[in-house]
Amino acid sequence: MIVVAYIVLIFAVIQLLVALSNLIFRPKLQDKTPNEELVSVIIPARNEEKSIQGILEDLLKQDYSNLEILVFDDESEDQTVKVVSAVMKQTQNIKLIHSGGLAEGWLGKNYACHSAAELARGKYLLFVDADVRLQKTALSKMLHFLKREQSALLSIFPVQTMKTPGEECTVPVMNYILLSLLPLFLVRYSRRPSLSAANGQFMLFEASFYRKYEPHKTFRNNKVEDIEIARFFKKNRLPVSCTTGLEEVSCRMYSGYKEAVYGFSKNIFMFFGNSALLAVLFWLITTFGFLPVVLTQNILWIAVYFSLILLTRVFVAAKSKRNILISLLTLVPEQISMGLMILQALLNKKNNQYQWKSRNIQA
């Protein structure tokens, strides 16, 4: 039991150090980038009537004005096209592209991104989801960030907007896994493809590299194409940058508990190298790791262990721009939610099917 407790303590120390490194190594953003090169903003849209007006209005308010906005309507079944058409009356910078039908062997979002990119004229390509929100300086700051780091790809994990208790108990799980396991500065400075991270909600490419490697086409049938693209770029010696906790980019991903659990079950294994076993082991250690430590009856070990756990949560919350007190109060519900996400992912894998936006996706 002492050996198990010792291993658990070592793992907790590692998590703490990783979370601390992510908090310390924050990117410094410059206020503005001159409006020189054209940026093509690509929004894949399927059934986004509730959110797409917001991102379009945010883009029209950017202090970086040399941009074109391409909205690819992926056979929406709601009023997405009507909403986009109404906003288009305010500007000539928005182009609405209609899908001719999903090509065989493709997933919808990947096909939308690739198809719109073929029509884009910009020196830089920004792929952004319809539910993302951008502050006025977001585009200029992120473009400067990309140039400064000399990266072929910059991906941002948005600050999460959560409005219900269900969201508070589910959405932060992904940041906890990411920020306690992967030092994000290594995404840029390590050549190992395994040390990669990306989020399809916000991916900014230098267009020359995108057009050369056609990443969405390469991973046309992959439901977690964002992480695969980051690994693919690193395998080809292309620098990739990734970060989170930037207030300029935010998002409300889900509107309730069940939706979040099901949504995150799509990609939770990818945080563990697509290994279900590692995901289960991580959950077991972070959920029940206190048991062997407590059973040692060593007061010092117990105090150290719980201090490590709480400090890790504090560092992750601070980096994620989340209320620290709420983060500590939802620690146990988050662990339960993580277990449910893993269980749902296992069921998806068993049934070899996952459904999103009324489409079946192979699990």
C-alpha positions in Angstrom: 0.0 0.0 0.0 2.9 2.4 0.8 4.3 1.8 -2.7 1.0 2.6 -4.3 0.6 5.7 -2.2 4.1 6.8 -3.1 3.3 6.4 -6.8 0.1 8.4 -6.4 2.0 11.2 -4.6 4.6 11.4 -7.4 1.9 11.6 -10.0 0.2 14.4 -8.0 3.5 16.3 -7.9 3.9 16.0 -11.7 0.4 17.3 -12.2 1.2 20.3 -10.0 4.4 21.1 -11.8 2.7 20.9 -15.2 -0.2 23.1 -14.1 2.3 25.6 -12.6 4.4 25.7 -15.8 1.3 26.5 -17.8 0.4 29.3 -15.4 3.9 30.8 -15.4 4.6 30.6 -19.2 1.8 32.9 -20.3 2.1 34.4 -23.8 2.5 38.2 -23.9 0.3 39.7 -26.6 0.9 42.9 -28.5 -2.0 45.3 -28.8 -2.0 45.7 -32.5 -0.7 44.3 -35.8 -0.8 46.6 -38.9 -3.5 45.9 -41.4 -1.2 44.5 -44.0 -1.9 41.0 -45.2 -5.3 39.7 -46.0 -6.7 37.2 -43.4 -9.4 34.8 -44.5 -11.8 33.8 -41.7 -13.5 30.5 -42.3 -16.6 29.5 -40.3 -18.0 26.0 -40.9 -21.7 26.3 -40.0 -24.3 23.5 -39.5 -27.4 24.4 -37.6 -25.8 27.5 -35.9 -28.8 29.9 -36.0 -28.4 30.7 -32.3 -24.8 31.6 -32.3 -23.5 32.6 -35.8 -24.7 36.2 -35.7 -22.5 36.8 -32.7 -19.3 35.7 -34.3 -20.0 37.6 -37.5 -20.7 40.8 -35.6 -17.5 40.3 -33.5 -15.5 39.9 -36.8 -17.0 43.1 -38.3 -15.8 45.0 -35.1 -12.2 43.8 -35.2 -9.5 46.5 -35.2 -7.8 44.4 -37.9 -10.0 45.1 -40.9 -8.1 43.5 -43.8 -10.1 40.3 -43.8 -12.6 38.3 -45.7 -15.2 36.1 -44.0 -16.3 32.9 -45.6 -19.3 31.1 -44.1 -19.7 27.5 -45.3 -23.3 26.4 -44.8 -23.0 22.6 -44.2 -26.6 21.7 -45.2 -28.1 23.4 -42.2 -31.6 22.4 -41.2 -32.5 25.5 -39.3 -32.3 29.3 -40.0 -28.5 29.6 -40.2 -28.6 30.8 -43.8 -31.3 33.3 -43.1 -29.3 34.8 -40.1 -26.1 35.0 -42.2 -27.9 36.6 -45.1 -29.3 39.3 -42.8 -25.8 40.2 -41.5 -24.5 40.2 -45.1 -26.6 43.2 -45.8 -24.3 45.2 -43.5 -21.1 44.5 -45.4 -19.5 43.1 -48.5 -16.8 41.2 -46.6 -19.0 38.1 -45.9 -19.4 35.4 -48.5 -21.9 32.6 -47.9 -20.9 29.3 -49.5 -23.5 26.5 -49.9 -22.6 22.9 -49.7 -23.3 20.8 -52.7 -23.7 17.8 -50.4 -21.2 16.0 -48.2 -18.6 14.2 -50.3 -18.1 10.5 -49.6 -15.4 9.7 -47.1 -15.5 13.1 -45.4 -16.9 14.4 -42.1 -18.9 17.5 -42.4 -16.7 20.0 -40.6 -13.6 18.8 -42.3 -15.2 19.1 -45.7 -16.6 22.5 -44.9 -13.2 23.8 -43.8 -11.3 22.3 -46.8 -13.9 23.5 -49.3 -14.0 27.1 -48.0 -10.2 27.2 -47.8 -10.0 26.4 -51.5 -11.9 29.7 -52.2 -9.9 31.8 -49.6 -7.5 34.5 -50.8 -5.8 35.4 -47.6 -2.1 35.0 -46.6 -3.5 33.7 -43.3 -6.4 31.4 -42.7 -8.4 31.5 -39.5 -10.8 28.6 -38.9 -13.2 29.6 -36.1 -16.4 27.9 -34.8 -19.7 29.8 -34.8 -20.0 29.7 -31.0 -16.7 31.4 -30.4 -16.6 35.1 -29.3 -13.8 37.5 -30.1 -12.9 40.8 -28.4 -12.1 43.7 -30.7 -8.3 43.1 -30.6 -8.4 39.3 -30.9 -7.4 38.9 -34.5 -4.6 41.5 -34.5 -3.2 40.0 -31.3 -3.3 36.4 -32.4 -1.8 37.3 -35.8 1.1 39.0 -34.0 1.4 36.0 -31.7 1.7 33.6 -34.7 4.3 35.8 -36.4 6.3 36.3 -33.3 6.5 32.6 -32.6 7.1 31.9 -36.3 4.5 29.2 -36.2 2.7 27.5 -39.1 -0.3 27.0 -36.8 -1.6 28.8 -33.7 -4.5 27.2 -31.9 -6.4 28.6 -29.0 -8.4 26.9 -26.3 -11.0 29.6 -25.6 -11.9 30.8 -22.2 -15.1 28.9 -21.4 -18.3 30.8 -20.6 -20.5 28.7 -18.3 -24.0 29.7 -17.3 -25.5 26.6 -15.6 -24.3 24.3 -12.8 -24.2 21.5 -15.3 -21.7 23.3 -17.4 -19.6 24.1 -14.4 -19.4 20.4 -13.6 -18.4 19.3 -17.1 -16.8 21.9 -19.4 -13.7 22.5 -17.1 -12.8 18.8 -17.3 -11.0 19.2 -20.6 -8.8 22.1 -19.3 -8.0 20.1 -16.2 -6.8 17.2 -18.3 -4.9 19.4 -20.7 -3.3 21.7 -18.2 -2.3 19.1 -15.7 -0.7 16.7 -18.2 0.8 18.8 -21.0 3.2 21.8 -20.6 1.9 23.9 -23.5 5.2 25.6 -24.1 6.5 22.2 -25.2 4.0 22.2 -28.0 6.1 24.9 -29.6 9.6 24.1 -28.4 9.6 20.3 -28.5 9.9 18.4 -31.8 8.0 15.4 -30.5 4.7 15.0 -32.2 3.3 13.3 -29.1 3.6 16.7 -27.4 0.9 18.3 -29.5 -2.4 20.0 -28.8 -4.9 22.0 -30.8 -8.5 23.0 -30.7 -10.6 23.2 -33.8 -12.6 26.1 -32.3 -9.7 28.5 -33.2 -7.0 27.5 -35.6 -4.9 30.2 -37.4 -2.6 29.0 -40.2 -0.1 30.6 -42.4 -1.9 29.9 -45.7 1.2 28.7 -47.6 1.6 25.7 -45.3 -2.1 25.0 -45.2 -2.3 24.9 -49.0 0.8 22.7 -49.3 -0.3 20.1 -46.8 -4.1 20.4 -47.0 -4.6 19.1 -43.4 -8.4 19.0 -43.4 -8.2 16.8 -46.6 -5.5 14.6 -45.1 -7.7 14.0 -42.0 -11.0 14.2 -43.9 -12.6 11.3 -41.9 -11.2 12.0 -38.5 -13.5 13.4 -35.8 -10.6 14.8 -33.8 -8.8 16.4 -36.8 -7.5 19.3 -34.8 -5.0 17.3 -32.7 -4.1 15.1 -35.6 -3.3 18.2 -37.7 -1.0 19.5 -34.9 0.8 16.2 -34.8 1.0 16.1 -38.6 2.5 19.5 -38.8 5.1 18.7 -36.1 6.0 15.5 -38.0 6.7 17.6 -41.0 9.0 19.9 -38.9 6.4 22.8 -38.9 6.3 24.8 -35.7 3.0 24.7 -33.8 1.8 27.0 -31.0 -1.1 26.4 -28.6 -2.3 28.1 -25.5 -5.4 28.9 -23.4 -6.7 31.4 -20.9 -6.7 34.4 -23.3 -9.7 36.6 -22.6 -9.7 37.8 -26.2 -11.1 34.4 -27.3 -14.1 32.9 -25.4 -16.8 30.3 -26.1 -19.9 28.7 -24.6 -19.5 25.2 -25.9 -22.6 23.5 -24.4 -25.8 24.6 -22.7 -26.3 21.7 -20.3 -24.9 18.7 -18.5 -26.0 15.8 -20.8 -25.0 17.7 -24.0 -21.5 18.4 -22.5 -20.9 14.8 -21.4 -21.9 13.5 -24.8 -20.0 16.2 -26.7 -16.7 15.6 -24.8 -17.0 11.9 -25.2 -16.1 12.4 -28.8 -12.5 13.4 -28.1 -11.6 12.6 -24.5 -9.5 9.6 -25.5 -7.3 11.8 -27.8 -6.0 13.6 -24.7 -4.4 10.3 -23.8 -3.0 9.4 -27.1 -6.3 7.8 -28.2 -5.8 5.2 -25.5 -9.0 4.2 -23.6 -6.8 2.4 -21.0 -4.8 5.5 -20.2 -7.9 7.6 -19.9 -9.4 5.1 -17.4 -6.2 4.9 -15.4 -6.0 8.7 -15.2 -9.6 8.8 -13.9 -9.0 6.1 -11.4 -5.8 7.8 -10.0 -7.3 11.3 -9.9 -10.6 10.1 -8.4 -9.5 7.4 -5.9 -5.8 8.1 -5.5 -6.6 9.5 -2.0 -7.5 6.0 -0.7 -4.0 4.5 -0.6 -2.6 7.7 0.8 -5.1 7.8 3.6 -4.7 4.1 4.3 -1.0 4.7 5.1 -2.2 6.8 8.1 0.8 9.0 7.5 -0.4 12.5 8.4 2.3 14.2 6.5 1.7 12.3 3.3 -2.1 12.9 3.6 -1.6 16.7 4.1 0.9 16.9 1.2 -1.4 14.9 -1.1 -4.5 17.0 -0.6 -2.4 20.2 -0.8 -1.1 19.1 -4.2 -4.6 18.3 -5.4 -6.0 21.6 -4.3 -3.1 23.7 -5.6 -3.3 21.9 -9.0 -6.9 22.9 -9.3 -6.1 26.5 -8.3 -3.4 26.8 -10.9 -5.6 25.2 -13.6 -8.4 27.6 -12.7 -6.2 30.6 -12.8 -4.7 29.7 -16.2 -8.2 29.0 -17.5 -9.6 32.4 -16.2 -12.1 30.5 -14.0 -13.4 31.4 -10.6 -11.1 29.5 -8.2 -13.7 29.0 -5.4 -16.1 27.4 -7.9 -13.3 25.3 -9.3 -12.6 23.8 -5.8 -16.3 23.4 -5.0 -17.0 21.4 -8.2 -13.9 19.1 -7.9 -15.9 16.0 -7.0 -18.7 16.6 -9.6 -16.1 17.2 -12.3 -14.5 13.8 -11.5 -17.9 12.1 -11.7 -18.5 13.8 -15.0 -15.1 12.7 -16.3 -16.0 9.2 -15.5 -19.3 9.5 -17.4 -17.5 11.0 -20.4 -15.1 8.1 -20.5 -18.0 5.6 -20.1 -19.9 7.3 -23.0 -16.8 7.2 -25.1 -16.4 3.5 -24.5 -20.1 2.9 -25.5 -19.5 5.0 -28.6 -16.5 2.9 -29.4 -18.4 -0.4 -28.8 -21.3 0.7 -31.0 -18.9 2.2 -33.5 -21.1 5.2 -33.8 -21.3 8.8 -32.6 -24.0 11.3 -33.6 -23.4 15.1 -33.8 -25.7 17.7 -35.3 -28.0 15.0 -36.7 -25.2 13.1 -38.5 -23.8 9.8 -37.6 -20.0 9.7 -37.2 -17.9 6.6 -36.9 -16.5 6.3 -33.4 
